[in-house]
Every structure is written in C-alpha cells, then in structure tokens.
Amino acid sequence: MKQTVITMMLMLVALTTSAQEKNRERLAENFFNAKVAELALRLNMTEEQKEKFIPIYRRYNDEMKATFGPRKLGKGDRGPKAKKDGQETQRRQEESDEEVLARTKRHIERQQQAQAIQLKYVDEFATVLSAKQVSKLFQVEKDIAKKIAKRKGHRGEHHGQGGMGRYPHSRPDNPQN
C-alpha cells in the first residue's frame, strides 16, 4: 500500500517523545512541513499554489496554536503538571460542579475562537486555493488530527491532538483546559 506523507508525520510525532527541549522547534517545523505536504497532496495543489499557501497557512496555524496554548508534540501533551491517567481520573472525579462548568465554558470559548480564526482565513485561503480546495482543507485537517489521535491512542495515550474535531487538545476532558 502506498505510504503517504501522513505516515511520515506520525513517525515524527512518535520521535518527539524522546526529543530534548532544544530540538522542539525543529521538530515542530518538521511536523508543520509534513502537515503541509499532506495537505498539498490531498488537495492536489500545484507547486505555485503550495508556495503561496505556506505563508498563509503558517499564520493560520500560529493563530490556532496561540488559541489553544503551547503544545508539546508527543507524550508531554498534558504539560509539566500532567498526572498519570489514574491520578487525572481521580482529580476529575473530585472536581466541583463549578470547576466542571468553568472547564466546559473554556472548551466552548476555545471552539468559538477556533471557528473565528477559520472564518477569518477562508477568504485568504481562497486567494490561493479554489473554493472546493478551501472546503476540503478543513476536512483534511480533521482527518489528520484524527489519525494523530488514533496513533497516540495506540501508544497508550488517551488524549491528544485529534479528538476535538480539528484541535482535539481543546476537548473538555483535556486537563489543559
């Protein structure tokens, strides 16, 4: 079966679990490049489209990352204060109703922010891509996020960057929220 760019991207994500902090920027750039390659492939972009798409997509991607906070690729997704799954489950069970509602509101607010960013960039993407490509762009991003989340699940991680639709780390069950 033909190996796609997504497979390479998933391997990059897996490798980041052992990366040192000084390598994170390089790894994040590699991840971004693999994601762009997958998008270009799946959207059948021309080289000219891809060249014009990259700076727009980088700005879009940076805004989305800023909305959801810094993300570490790989095992460290829950941040430095992350607890083991059993401890995290217990903490969640001990949350007050106010804490649960506050977390739920933060999740919805982040979803709204993400949608506002997507809406803001639709017209800008349309300066480079066809309307059908723009429409498909967001679906392909969701597909990539789901594949990453599934891959993380196979490694025993029950959280990740794929479950919330396109930016799963904003799911209400994610401790970063």
Z-matrix of the N, CA and C atoms (Angstrom, degrees):
N
C 1 1.450
C 2 1.525 1 109.37
N 3 1.277 2 115.85 1 140.22
C 4 1.463 3 121.81 2 -176.52
C 5 1.537 4 110.47 3 -63.63
N 6 1.316 5 114.66 4 124.57
C 7 1.473 6 119.31 5 178.89
C 8 1.519 7 107.98 6 -80.62
N 9 1.327 8 117.04 7 126.59
C 10 1.461 9 120.20 8 -178.59
C 11 1.515 10 110.44 9 -97.60
N 12 1.266 11 114.00 10 172.80
C 13 1.469 12 121.15 11 179.10
C 14 1.524 13 110.12 12 -61.96
N 15 1.310 14 117.07 13 -30.25
C 16 1.471 15 120.08 14 -178.75
C 17 1.523 16 110.76 15 -60.13
N 18 1.330 17 117.15 16 -34.31
C 19 1.456 18 120.28 17 178.42
C 20 1.523 19 110.19 18 -63.34
N 21 1.323 20 115.51 19 -42.42
C 22 1.465 21 118.89 20 177.48
C 23 1.522 22 110.53 21 -64.21
N 24 1.304 23 116.53 22 -39.25
C 25 1.455 24 120.62 23 179.38
C 26 1.527 25 110.35 24 -63.14
N 27 1.306 26 116.93 25 -43.02
C 28 1.458 27 120.61 26 178.93
C 29 1.525 28 111.23 27 -63.38
N 30 1.317 29 116.31 28 -36.24
C 31 1.464 30 119.15 29 177.09
C 32 1.521 31 110.03 30 -65.99
N 33 1.323 32 117.45 31 -38.50
C 34 1.461 33 120.34 32 177.18
C 35 1.526 34 111.26 33 -61.55
N 36 1.329 35 116.12 34 -42.62
C 37 1.463 36 120.15 35 178.64
C 38 1.521 37 109.81 36 -61.32
N 39 1.315 38 117.42 37 -43.07
C 40 1.462 39 121.09 38 -179.76
C 41 1.523 40 110.98 39 -63.74
N 42 1.309 41 117.03 40 -39.22
C 43 1.457 42 120.95 41 -179.08
C 44 1.523 43 112.69 42 -67.55
N 45 1.313 44 117.18 43 -25.86
C 46 1.462 45 119.60 44 -176.94
C 47 1.516 46 113.00 45 -67.22
N 48 1.333 47 117.03 46 -19.03
C 49 1.457 48 119.15 47 -179.09
C 50 1.524 49 112.06 48 -61.19
N 51 1.314 50 117.68 49 -26.26
C 52 1.450 51 120.60 50 -179.83
C 53 1.532 52 112.39 51 -105.70
N 54 1.323 53 117.07 52 4.18
C 55 1.467 54 120.59 53 -177.13
C 56 1.516 55 111.09 54 -73.86
N 57 1.312 56 115.18 55 147.37
C 58 1.453 57 120.69 56 175.28
C 59 1.520 58 108.78 57 -85.53
N 60 1.327 59 115.42 58 162.00
C 61 1.468 60 120.69 59 -176.43
C 62 1.524 61 112.59 60 -55.45
N 63 1.322 62 117.96 61 -40.09
C 64 1.472 63 120.11 62 -177.87
C 65 1.523 64 112.41 63 -65.34
N 66 1.321 65 118.19 64 -19.10
C 67 1.461 66 121.73 65 179.88
C 68 1.525 67 112.91 66 -92.88
N 69 1.314 68 117.47 67 -7.06
C 70 1.465 69 120.23 68 -174.11
C 71 1.524 70 113.16 69 -61.25
N 72 1.332 71 117.03 70 -40.42
C 73 1.465 72 118.89 71 179.69
C 74 1.517 73 110.97 72 -63.96
N 75 1.315 74 116.77 73 -43.55
C 76 1.467 75 120.65 74 178.62
C 77 1.523 76 110.45 75 -63.15
N 78 1.311 77 116.50 76 -42.52
C 79 1.463 78 120.09 77 179.34
C 80 1.520 79 111.01 78 -66.21
N 81 1.333 80 116.21 79 -40.07
C 82 1.460 81 119.48 80 178.03
C 83 1.528 82 110.22 81 -62.55
N 84 1.321 83 116.29 82 -39.21
C 85 1.466 84 120.35 83 177.84
C 86 1.529 85 110.63 84 -65.45
N 87 1.321 86 117.04 85 -41.86
C 88 1.467 87 120.66 86 176.94
C 89 1.524 88 110.87 87 -62.19
N 90 1.314 89 115.88 88 -41.23
C 91 1.460 90 121.03 89 178.37
C 92 1.529 91 109.94 90 -62.73
N 93 1.335 92 116.10 91 -45.63
C 94 1.462 93 120.85 92 178.27
C 95 1.529 94 110.29 93 -58.70
N 96 1.327 95 116.44 94 -46.75
C 97 1.464 96 120.93 95 -179.16
C 98 1.524 97 111.83 96 -62.48
N 99 1.319 98 117.03 97 -39.65
C 100 1.466 99 120.36 98 177.83
C 101 1.529 100 110.50 99 -65.77
N 102 1.321 101 116.05 100 -39.09
C 103 1.460 102 120.60 101 178.64
C 104 1.533 103 110.11 102 -65.00
N 105 1.328 104 116.99 103 -44.05
C 106 1.456 105 121.01 104 177.60
C 107 1.532 106 110.28 105 -61.57
N 108 1.317 107 116.79 106 -42.33
C 109 1.463 108 120.25 107 178.92
C 110 1.521 109 111.15 108 -61.13
N 111 1.325 110 116.39 109 -42.19
C 112 1.468 111 120.31 110 178.28
C 113 1.528 112 110.75 111 -64.89
N 114 1.326 113 116.86 112 -43.60
C 115 1.467 114 120.26 113 178.23
C 116 1.532 115 110.58 114 -61.60
N 117 1.331 116 116.50 115 -45.54
C 118 1.462 117 120.43 116 -179.73
C 119 1.526 118 110.93 117 -60.36
N 120 1.317 119 115.73 118 -41.65
C 121 1.463 120 120.81 119 179.38
C 122 1.530 121 111.05 120 -65.15
N 123 1.317 122 116.09 121 -51.33
C 124 1.474 123 120.73 122 -175.60
C 125 1.533 124 113.02 123 -70.61
N 126 1.347 125 116.74 124 -25.84
C 127 1.466 126 119.70 125 179.18
C 128 1.529 127 111.69 126 -95.37
N 129 1.336 128 116.24 127 2.10
C 130 1.472 129 121.43 128 -179.35
C 131 1.529 130 111.95 129 52.84
N 132 1.328 131 115.23 130 47.01
C 133 1.467 132 119.76 131 179.52
C 134 1.523 133 109.97 132 -73.10
N 135 1.317 134 114.46 133 146.94
C 136 1.450 135 119.47 134 169.88
C 137 1.529 136 107.63 135 -78.40
N 138 1.314 137 117.36 136 166.53
C 139 1.466 138 120.61 137 177.09
C 140 1.528 139 110.50 138 -60.67
N 141 1.326 140 116.08 139 -39.13
C 142 1.471 141 120.33 140 179.02
C 143 1.529 142 110.51 141 -63.78
N 144 1.330 143 116.79 142 -44.09
C 145 1.456 144 120.33 143 177.78
C 146 1.530 145 110.55 144 -61.09
N 147 1.316 146 115.58 145 -46.55
C 148 1.463 147 120.29 146 -178.35
C 149 1.529 148 110.84 147 -59.40
N 150 1.322 149 116.22 148 -44.22
C 151 1.469 150 120.99 149 -179.40
C 152 1.534 151 110.99 150 -60.36
N 153 1.319 152 117.43 151 -40.92
C 154 1.463 153 122.02 152 179.75
C 155 1.536 154 111.88 153 -78.13
N 156 1.307 155 115.77 154 -28.85
C 157 1.475 156 121.97 155 -177.81
C 158 1.535 157 111.91 156 -70.31
N 159 1.309 158 116.94 157 -39.74
C 160 1.474 159 121.25 158 -171.68
C 161 1.525 160 113.35 159 -55.16
N 162 1.325 161 120.76 160 -50.76
C 163 1.476 162 117.55 161 -179.01
C 164 1.528 163 113.27 162 -64.97
N 165 1.318 164 116.71 163 -35.22
C 166 1.470 165 119.92 164 177.26
C 167 1.519 166 109.46 165 -65.57
N 168 1.333 167 115.56 166 -46.84
C 169 1.464 168 120.04 167 -178.30
C 170 1.532 169 111.21 168 -65.24
N 171 1.327 170 117.17 169 -34.36
C 172 1.468 171 120.04 170 178.05
C 173 1.531 172 110.08 171 -62.86
N 174 1.338 173 116.74 172 -45.03
C 175 1.473 174 119.63 173 178.03
C 176 1.526 175 110.72 174 -62.19
N 177 1.324 176 115.54 175 -44.70
C 178 1.466 177 121.35 176 178.25
C 179 1.533 178 110.17 177 -59.20
N 180 1.315 179 115.95 178 -48.98
C 181 1.460 180 121.86 179 -178.54
C 182 1.534 181 110.95 180 -61.33
N 183 1.330 182 116.69 181 -42.44
C 184 1.469 183 121.07 182 178.66
C 185 1.528 184 111.29 183 -62.58
N 186 1.328 185 116.85 184 -40.99
C 187 1.469 186 119.92 185 178.35
C 188 1.529 187 111.00 186 -65.82
N 189 1.317 188 116.36 187 -40.21
C 190 1.464 189 119.07 188 178.36
C 191 1.525 190 110.22 189 -64.59
N 192 1.322 191 117.20 190 -43.49
C 193 1.469 192 120.36 191 178.58
C 194 1.521 193 110.62 192 -62.18
N 195 1.311 194 117.52 193 -39.89
C 196 1.462 195 120.92 194 179.55
C 197 1.529 196 110.76 195 -64.37
N 198 1.303 197 116.87 196 -34.73
C 199 1.463 198 121.26 197 179.05
C 200 1.520 199 111.35 198 -64.84
N 201 1.316 200 116.18 199 -37.88
C 202 1.455 201 120.21 200 -175.67
C 203 1.515 202 113.22 201 -100.07
N 204 1.313 203 117.25 202 2.29
C 205 1.454 204 120.09 203 179.04
C 206 1.510 205 110.80 204 84.00
N 207 1.329 206 115.16 205 170.01
C 208 1.468 207 118.48 206 -179.17
C 209 1.518 208 110.24 207 -65.22
N 210 1.308 209 115.01 208 137.71
C 211 1.457 210 120.87 209 179.65
C 212 1.510 211 108.02 210 -118.84
N 213 1.292 212 115.86 211 138.95
C 214 1.455 213 119.85 212 173.85
C 215 1.509 214 106.98 213 -103.84
N 216 1.300 215 115.92 214 128.47
C 217 1.449 216 120.25 215 179.65
C 218 1.515 217 109.33 216 -71.60
N 219 1.297 218 116.04 217 134.45
C 220 1.454 219 119.42 218 176.29
C 221 1.515 220 112.78 219 99.01
N 222 1.326 221 115.12 220 -150.84
C 223 1.455 222 121.91 221 -171.84
C 224 1.509 223 114.64 222 -59.46
N 225 1.303 224 119.00 223 -31.69
C 226 1.453 225 121.99 224 -174.21
C 227 1.510 226 114.44 225 -78.78
N 228 1.313 227 119.67 226 20.72
C 229 1.453 228 122.08 227 -173.38
C 230 1.515 229 114.49 228 -58.46
N 231 1.297 230 118.22 229 -25.92
C 232 1.444 231 119.28 230 -175.96
C 233 1.519 232 112.31 231 -91.73
N 234 1.322 233 116.46 232 3.42
C 235 1.451 234 120.08 233 174.63
C 236 1.515 235 112.03 234 86.76
N 237 1.340 236 115.78 235 176.15
C 238 1.456 237 120.81 236 -174.25
C 239 1.522 238 113.69 237 -67.73
N 240 1.316 239 117.04 238 -22.95
C 241 1.461 240 119.52 239 -179.14
C 242 1.524 241 112.50 240 -92.47
N 243 1.304 242 116.07 241 9.27
C 244 1.467 243 120.47 242 -177.22
C 245 1.524 244 110.69 243 -61.04
N 246 1.307 245 113.87 244 142.71
C 247 1.461 246 120.53 245 177.87
C 248 1.514 247 108.38 246 -109.10
N 249 1.302 248 115.86 247 162.76
C 250 1.457 249 119.71 248 175.47
C 251 1.526 250 108.05 249 -62.25
N 252 1.344 251 116.47 250 155.40
C 253 1.456 252 120.51 251 -174.93
C 254 1.523 253 113.16 252 -52.64
N 255 1.302 254 117.92 253 -41.93
C 256 1.468 255 120.29 254 179.69
C 257 1.510 256 112.15 255 -63.56
N 258 1.323 257 116.63 256 -42.41
C 259 1.457 258 120.63 257 178.57
C 260 1.526 259 110.68 258 -67.61
N 261 1.332 260 116.39 259 -39.02
C 262 1.454 261 120.26 260 179.45
C 263 1.524 262 110.23 261 -64.68
N 264 1.315 263 117.00 262 -42.29
C 265 1.459 264 120.85 263 178.21
C 266 1.519 265 110.31 264 -61.05
N 267 1.313 266 116.33 265 -42.99
C 268 1.469 267 120.13 266 179.34
C 269 1.526 268 110.14 267 -63.79
N 270 1.335 269 117.37 268 -42.27
C 271 1.462 270 120.65 269 179.50
C 272 1.518 271 110.00 270 -60.95
N 273 1.320 272 116.60 271 -42.14
C 274 1.461 273 120.66 272 179.40
C 275 1.528 274 111.34 273 -62.73
N 276 1.327 275 116.16 274 -39.59
C 277 1.458 276 120.07 275 -179.95
C 278 1.518 277 111.68 276 -67.04
N 279 1.326 278 116.17 277 -26.13
C 280 1.466 279 120.93 278 -178.17
C 281 1.525 280 112.70 279 -91.19
N 282 1.311 281 117.75 280 -1.68
C 283 1.460 282 120.42 281 179.99
C 284 1.520 283 111.09 282 -64.95
N 285 1.307 284 114.94 283 143.19
C 286 1.460 285 119.75 284 175.89
C 287 1.524 286 109.04 285 -77.26
N 288 1.304 287 116.15 286 164.72
C 289 1.460 288 120.26 287 177.40
C 290 1.525 289 110.71 288 -58.64
N 291 1.328 290 116.61 289 -38.28
C 292 1.469 291 120.80 290 179.66
C 293 1.527 292 111.05 291 -63.30
N 294 1.332 293 116.75 292 -40.66
C 295 1.461 294 120.61 293 179.10
C 296 1.529 295 111.21 294 -65.92
N 297 1.320 296 115.91 295 -40.68
C 298 1.463 297 120.27 296 179.14
C 299 1.530 298 109.79 297 -64.24
N 300 1.322 299 116.95 298 -45.26
C 301 1.463 300 119.88 299 179.01
C 302 1.529 301 111.69 300 -64.30
N 303 1.320 302 116.98 301 -40.73
C 304 1.468 303 120.69 302 179.17
C 305 1.528 304 110.13 303 -62.51
N 306 1.327 305 117.39 304 -43.54
C 307 1.463 306 121.73 305 178.60
C 308 1.525 307 110.19 306 -63.87
N 309 1.319 308 117.56 307 -41.49
C 310 1.458 309 122.02 308 178.92
C 311 1.527 310 110.68 309 -63.58
N 312 1.321 311 116.79 310 -42.40
C 313 1.467 312 120.35 311 178.00
C 314 1.527 313 111.22 312 -63.47
N 315 1.330 314 116.70 313 -41.83
C 316 1.468 315 119.98 314 178.10
C 317 1.525 316 110.71 315 -60.79
N 318 1.321 317 115.37 316 -40.65
C 319 1.467 318 119.96 317 178.14
C 320 1.528 319 110.89 318 -60.76
N 321 1.294 320 117.38 319 -47.79
C 322 1.464 321 121.71 320 -178.68
C 323 1.524 322 110.51 321 -65.72
N 324 1.328 323 117.15 322 -39.81
C 325 1.463 324 120.77 323 177.41
C 326 1.525 325 111.07 324 -61.73
N 327 1.317 326 116.54 325 -41.86
C 328 1.467 327 119.88 326 178.37
C 329 1.522 328 111.44 327 -65.85
N 330 1.320 329 116.71 328 -38.00
C 331 1.461 330 119.58 329 176.38
C 332 1.527 331 110.39 330 -62.60
N 333 1.333 332 116.56 331 -42.09
C 334 1.459 333 120.24 332 178.24
C 335 1.524 334 111.09 333 -63.23
N 336 1.325 335 116.00 334 -41.82
C 337 1.469 336 119.82 335 178.41
C 338 1.529 337 110.24 336 -62.74
N 339 1.327 338 116.76 337 -42.57
C 340 1.465 339 120.67 338 179.52
C 341 1.527 340 110.15 339 -63.07
N 342 1.318 341 117.59 340 -42.34
C 343 1.462 342 120.46 341 178.94
C 344 1.525 343 111.30 342 -65.24
N 345 1.321 344 116.66 343 -37.75
C 346 1.466 345 119.94 344 177.99
C 347 1.531 346 110.41 345 -63.91
N 348 1.322 347 116.90 346 -39.94
C 349 1.466 348 120.78 347 177.68
C 350 1.516 349 110.10 348 -65.39
N 351 1.328 350 116.95 349 -44.91
C 352 1.468 351 120.05 350 178.17
C 353 1.524 352 110.37 351 -58.58
N 354 1.315 353 116.44 352 -46.69
C 355 1.459 354 121.25 353 -179.25
C 356 1.530 355 110.52 354 -61.34
N 357 1.314 356 116.53 355 -41.73
C 358 1.468 357 122.21 356 179.18
C 359 1.534 358 111.12 357 -59.36
N 360 1.327 359 116.75 358 -37.37
C 361 1.468 360 120.50 359 -174.43
C 362 1.529 361 114.51 360 -91.33
N 363 1.315 362 118.91 361 -10.54
C 364 1.464 363 120.13 362 -179.00
C 365 1.527 364 110.49 363 -54.13
N 366 1.326 365 117.26 364 -51.44
C 367 1.462 366 120.13 365 -178.06
C 368 1.523 367 111.69 366 -66.22
N 369 1.335 368 117.16 367 -35.85
C 370 1.460 369 119.26 368 179.17
C 371 1.533 370 110.96 369 -68.21
N 372 1.327 371 117.02 370 -41.99
C 373 1.468 372 119.26 371 175.56
C 374 1.528 373 110.34 372 -61.35
N 375 1.341 374 116.10 373 -35.12
C 376 1.467 375 120.89 374 -178.18
C 377 1.531 376 112.52 375 -68.25
N 378 1.321 377 118.53 376 -13.50
C 379 1.461 378 120.24 377 175.37
C 380 1.531 379 110.72 378 -74.83
N 381 1.326 380 115.95 379 -16.79
C 382 1.470 381 121.51 380 -177.23
C 383 1.524 382 111.84 381 -116.56
N 384 1.316 383 116.01 382 -35.92
C 385 1.468 384 121.70 383 -175.24
C 386 1.518 385 110.28 384 -110.20
N 387 1.331 386 115.70 385 159.27
C 388 1.464 387 120.22 386 173.28
C 389 1.526 388 108.73 387 -72.28
N 390 1.313 389 116.40 388 164.12
C 391 1.467 390 121.09 389 179.09
C 392 1.533 391 110.79 390 -58.17
N 393 1.332 392 116.29 391 -40.41
C 394 1.463 393 119.69 392 179.45
C 395 1.529 394 111.02 393 -66.33
N 396 1.324 395 116.62 394 -38.49
C 397 1.468 396 119.51 395 178.01
C 398 1.529 397 110.78 396 -65.76
N 399 1.323 398 117.44 397 -40.48
C 400 1.469 399 120.95 398 178.80
C 401 1.522 400 109.73 399 -61.62
N 402 1.321 401 115.65 400 -45.90
C 403 1.453 402 119.80 401 179.10
C 404 1.523 403 111.19 402 -60.26
N 405 1.316 404 115.56 403 -43.64
C 406 1.468 405 120.38 404 -178.47
C 407 1.531 406 111.78 405 -70.89
N 408 1.329 407 117.61 406 -28.61
C 409 1.462 408 122.41 407 179.99
C 410 1.524 409 111.46 408 -51.65
N 411 1.313 410 116.89 409 -49.27
C 412 1.449 411 120.22 410 -176.90
C 413 1.533 412 111.83 411 -68.24
N 414 1.317 413 117.08 412 -33.14
C 415 1.465 414 119.98 413 176.47
C 416 1.519 415 111.18 414 -69.41
N 417 1.321 416 116.99 415 -40.86
C 418 1.460 417 120.64 416 178.96
C 419 1.529 418 109.61 417 -64.36
N 420 1.326 419 117.39 418 -39.85
C 421 1.467 420 119.70 419 176.28
C 422 1.531 421 111.19 420 -59.30
N 423 1.316 422 116.52 421 -42.35
C 424 1.471 423 120.42 422 177.15
C 425 1.523 424 110.25 423 -61.65
N 426 1.310 425 116.88 424 -43.38
C 427 1.468 426 121.16 425 179.34
C 428 1.525 427 111.17 426 -60.82
N 429 1.324 428 116.47 427 -44.17
C 430 1.462 429 120.62 428 178.81
C 431 1.526 430 110.04 429 -61.63
N 432 1.322 431 116.57 430 -45.80
C 433 1.466 432 120.89 431 -179.67
C 434 1.530 433 111.03 432 -61.06
N 435 1.320 434 116.93 433 -40.66
C 436 1.464 435 120.60 434 178.55
C 437 1.524 436 111.30 435 -64.60
N 438 1.335 437 116.60 436 -41.67
C 439 1.463 438 119.97 437 179.17
C 440 1.526 439 110.92 438 -63.94
N 441 1.318 440 116.71 439 -39.84
C 442 1.464 441 120.24 440 178.75
C 443 1.522 442 110.04 441 -65.65
N 444 1.326 443 116.56 442 -44.17
C 445 1.465 444 119.98 443 179.55
C 446 1.526 445 110.55 444 -62.95
N 447 1.314 446 116.45 445 -41.33
C 448 1.463 447 120.45 446 179.10
C 449 1.522 448 109.93 447 -63.49
N 450 1.311 449 115.82 448 -43.03
C 451 1.469 450 120.84 449 179.06
C 452 1.529 451 110.51 450 -61.67
N 453 1.316 452 116.87 451 -43.65
C 454 1.463 453 120.90 452 178.44
C 455 1.518 454 110.15 453 -63.68
N 456 1.320 455 116.57 454 -37.97
C 457 1.454 456 120.63 455 178.24
C 458 1.512 457 111.67 456 -61.20
N 459 1.320 458 117.12 457 -35.36
C 460 1.461 459 121.10 458 178.59
C 461 1.514 460 111.98 459 -69.23
N 462 1.331 461 116.52 460 -22.07
C 463 1.454 462 120.29 461 177.97
C 464 1.517 463 110.94 462 -90.52
N 465 1.325 464 117.36 463 5.23
C 466 1.451 465 120.28 464 177.89
C 467 1.511 466 113.57 465 92.46
N 468 1.327 467 117.22 466 7.95
C 469 1.451 468 120.52 467 178.09
C 470 1.517 469 107.83 468 -97.04
N 471 1.306 470 116.57 469 126.07
C 472 1.459 471 120.98 470 -175.05
C 473 1.519 472 111.46 471 -106.52
N 474 1.276 473 115.46 472 32.21
C 475 1.459 474 122.15 473 177.77
C 476 1.503 475 105.38 474 -146.88
N 477 1.299 476 117.79 475 177.14
C 478 1.437 477 115.08 476 173.17
C 479 1.495 478 114.83 477 150.95
N 480 1.271 479 113.13 478 -168.16
C 481 1.430 480 121.54 479 -169.87
C 482 1.512 481 112.25 480 -94.46
N 483 1.283 482 120.06 481 24.31
C 484 1.445 483 118.27 482 -177.29
C 485 1.491 484 115.10 483 -134.19
N 486 1.307 485 121.64 484 -9.86
C 487 1.445 486 121.52 485 -170.64
C 488 1.496 487 115.96 486 -84.42
N 489 1.289 488 119.98 487 -20.43
C 490 1.449 489 119.96 488 -174.36
C 491 1.499 490 111.70 489 -91.27
N 492 1.263 491 116.95 490 37.30
C 493 1.441 492 117.48 491 -173.76
C 494 1.504 493 107.21 492 85.85
N 495 1.317 494 117.71 493 -101.94
C 496 1.450 495 117.78 494 -178.01
C 497 1.501 496 112.97 495 -104.74
N 498 1.314 497 119.22 496 -24.86
C 499 1.455 498 121.37 497 176.92
C 500 1.516 499 108.06 498 -127.48
N 501 1.322 500 116.24 499 74.39
C 502 1.448 501 123.08 500 -171.62
C 503 1.502 502 114.51 501 -58.62
N 504 1.316 503 118.83 502 -24.34
C 505 1.449 504 118.90 503 -178.66
C 506 1.520 505 111.19 504 -66.23
N 507 1.332 506 118.46 505 -3.00
C 508 1.457 507 120.22 506 176.75
C 509 1.529 508 111.56 507 -98.82
N 510 1.323 509 115.66 508 8.58
C 511 1.456 510 118.79 509 179.16
C 512 1.515 511 109.65 510 -60.44
N 513 1.341 512 117.97 511 147.29
C 514 1.455 513 119.71 512 -178.07
C 515 1.522 514 113.02 513 -64.71
N 516 1.328 515 117.96 514 -19.83
C 517 1.466 516 118.92 515 179.74
C 518 1.523 517 111.40 516 -88.47
N 519 1.327 518 117.00 517 4.11
C 520 1.465 519 120.21 518 178.52
C 521 1.509 520 109.32 519 -86.29
N 522 1.313 521 118.77 520 128.09
C 523 1.457 522 121.55 521 -175.64
C 524 1.520 523 114.40 522 -66.06
N 525 1.333 524 118.96 523 -12.71
C 526 1.449 525 120.01 524 178.20
C 527 1.515 526 111.26 525 -75.65
N 528 1.315 527 118.11 526 -15.04
C 529 1.471 528 120.63 527 -177.30
C 530 1.496 529 111.06 528 -78.33
